[in-house]
């Protein structure tokens, strides 16, 4: 049988994914939106999460809240009875467990239900996972198939090419295609390098990650160091202003503003208000 | 009853070829336990081979791939009861039977032999 090499766009209508959100358990769910026609007018409607079957990249400087954000996403999905595959490349699985347990208790969720729905691949300890892309993908495929996974988190994708950043584009592309093939909604966490602008989508490996994925979310933190900053943001010197911004999304519309967020004592993400309103209010 | 609060953690790569090659090693070791292929041929026991192959896969899928009896049965196209018989076989009883210490056993013989073989394979790894 001859394999069809090209299609008319209309022919793949049935294969086109439906547009809806996969909740993150944060205000990000309202920051992605779709446009629908209502009474002859086009109106913006919140998507309710990150776009279904998208692969989103979260980047930011160290300790900006990237891992906390993906953990909250995992917990939210697991609590809603969707299986999550969490590939932990940075933090060993036992530390991840403690972090998840604290958040689950704080959010008053059912721990048994949440942990039952999160399958972890601990690539932080086993070198083979980090060095052998094929071994990691075979294991991920096995878990996705056997455990009926619908969401995949890789924290961090940078950890898979840490000492070979020249390979970043290739590795990110392989995992991006892998998640598309297995029809997964995915989040990659990317580290930033010191020379990279904090607020940009650029991450380790340059702009490779941002170019390949469906969208990028940038988290940032700013230490209030000068009197001017203190007056401007109305925050005491030495405090930290945390911000989050959807840098881009090729699948849906999104809020383009920079938002202020806080990390609660239990390590959950609480997005407060757009930066401009935060400054006005303060 | 207290609910389990354990997260499933995969700590080593799982590759399909690993399961296949391990099952083959268990199968070979099972033949070795029985005295080799020649002995099976001499005693006209070659019909044991399909059961040994089946049992080797069941043991590997259970112990290395962490599959349930139902999943194993589905994957190998055998009944769930056969899987359970293999997994529940008392290898010590089977060993005594092979040594001629007891005349008759009710255990799944291939299951017991595959379990003995699996232990030997694991010790060699």
Contacts between the chains, C-beta under 8 A, distances in Angstrom:
chain1	res1	chain2	res2	distance
A	93	B	7	7.2
A	93	B	9	4.5
A	93	B	11	7.5
A	96	B	7	7.9
A	97	B	7	5.4
A	100	B	7	7.5
A	101	B	5	7.9
A	111	B	5	5.2
A	112	B	3	3.8
A	112	B	4	6.3
A	112	B	5	5.3
A	115	B	5	5.7
A	115	B	6	6.4
A	115	B	7	4.3
A	116	B	4	7.5
A	118	B	7	5.6
A	118	B	8	7.9
A	119	B	7	7.8
A	119	B	8	4.9
A	119	B	10	7.1
A	120	B	7	5.7
A	120	B	8	6.8
A	120	B	9	4.6
A	120	B	10	6.8
A	121	B	9	7.9
A	121	B	10	4.7
A	122	B	9	5.5
A	122	B	10	6.8
A	122	B	11	5.0
A	125	B	11	6.8
A	126	B	11	6.0
A	126	B	12	5.9
A	126	B	13	7.3
A	128	B	12	7.4
A	128	B	13	5.4
A	129	B	13	6.3
A	132	B	13	7.0
A	135	B	13	3.8
A	135	B	15	6.4
A	136	B	13	6.9
A	138	B	13	6.6
A	138	B	14	6.6
A	138	B	15	4.8
A	138	B	16	6.8
A	139	B	10	6.0
A	139	B	13	5.0
A	139	B	14	4.7
A	139	B	15	7.5
A	142	B	14	4.7
A	142	B	16	7.6
A	142	B	65	7.9
A	143	B	10	6.5
A	143	B	14	7.9
A	146	B	67	7.6
A	146	B	71	7.6
A	147	B	8	7.7
